[in-house]
Amino acid sequence: MSLKDKTIVVTGGSRGLALGRVEALVAHGARVTVVARGAEALNAVATRLGVATIAADVTDEAAAHRIVGDVSPDVLVLNAGTTPRVGRLDRLSWTDFSMVWEADVKAGVAFGLNGDAGLTIMEGAAA
């Protein structure tokens, strides 16, 4: 699939592995919108790479619906997530578990439920 002129949304794309994906997508001619919480990091990415940015929390279902509706992406790269606490499962709190579930699972579902049959979704480290 050619990425030239494809509209692509990358969640969590202001740093780390997702930022590397944004750089690669831009280099291949894609029109990229980066979604992340940190306005300062988003501004730096926009200035350096010329991408559109949206400051939002991916765990906010209404934001996911709005972003997909406003941007109408061809491809979603769902890379936002949180680092889980490491330890024995019986010693993790419900809050620890829920934080990872909200960012890594429910957010992906919220974004994915907005797509139509032609939307390509790539998720996580395997994307």
N, C-alpha and C positions, 0 to 999 in steps of 0.2 A: 504494500500500500504506500503510495506517495504521500508524504506529509505536506507538500507544498500547498499553501493556501487552505489547509485544513484548520478549522477552528477547534482549539483544544483547551480544555480547562484542566489545570493541575492543582490539586489541593495539597497544602503543605509545601508548596513550591518555593518558599522564600529562603530555604536553607537545606543543607545536607544532600542526601541522595536525590530528593525531588528537585532541588535546584539544578543539579547536574542534568536531570531529565529536561528541565526547562531550557537549559543552554543547548542541549542537543536538538530539541524540537525547533528552537529558533534558528539554529544553524541549518536545518533542513527546510526552512521556509514556512513553518507553521505560524498561524496567528494564535498566540498563546495568551490565556488569562490565568493569572496566578491567584489562588485563594489561600489566605493565611490570616492569622489573628493579629500579628504584629505590624502596625502601620509603618514603623521605621524600616524594618527589613523589607517590606513590600516596596516602599519608596526607593530603596537602594536597588532592588531588582529591576524596577521599572526604568530607573535612570540608566542602569548599565546595559539592559537588554532590550529596552523599548517595548516591553510587554504591557498589557493591561493588567490591572490588579483590582482585587476586591478584598477588603478587610471583613472577614466573617469567621464565625466559629462553625466548623463543619458539623458539630453536634446539634446545631439549630436546624431543625427540619424545615422551618419556613424559609430560612436562608438558602438551603439547598434547592428548594423549589424555585425560589426567586432567581438564583444564579443560573440554573439550567434554563429557565424560561427566558431570561434576559439575554443570555449569551448564545443559546441554541448551538451547543457544541456538536461537532462530529465525533469527537473522542473525549472521554473523561479519564483522567489519570488520577485515581484516588490514592494518594500517597500520604495524606495527613494521618497522624496516629499519635499515640503516646507510648512512652516506655513503661512497660509493666513493672511493678515491684517484683523483685526476685525473692523467692523464698518458698517455704512449704505452703501448699495450698490451704492447709488447715490453720495457718497463721496469718493469712491475708484477710483484710477486712472486706466487707461488702463494698465499701467505697472504693478500695483499691481495684477490685474486680470490675465494678461498674464503670470506672473511669476509662479503662481499656476497652470495655464493651461498647461504650458510647462513641468513642473516637474511631475505633478500628472496625467495628461491625455495623452498628446502627447508622453511622454517618454514610457508610458506603451504600447501605440499603436506601437511605433517604435520597441520595443523589441518583442511584440506579432506578428508582421507581419513577423518576421524572422522564426517563429516556423513551424514545420511540424505537421501533424495530430496526432503524438504521444506525443507532448510536453504538459506538464501540466503547466498552468500558475495560480499563486496565487497572488492576488494583494491587497495592502493596509492593513488596520487594521483588515479586516475580514480574511486575509490569514492565 
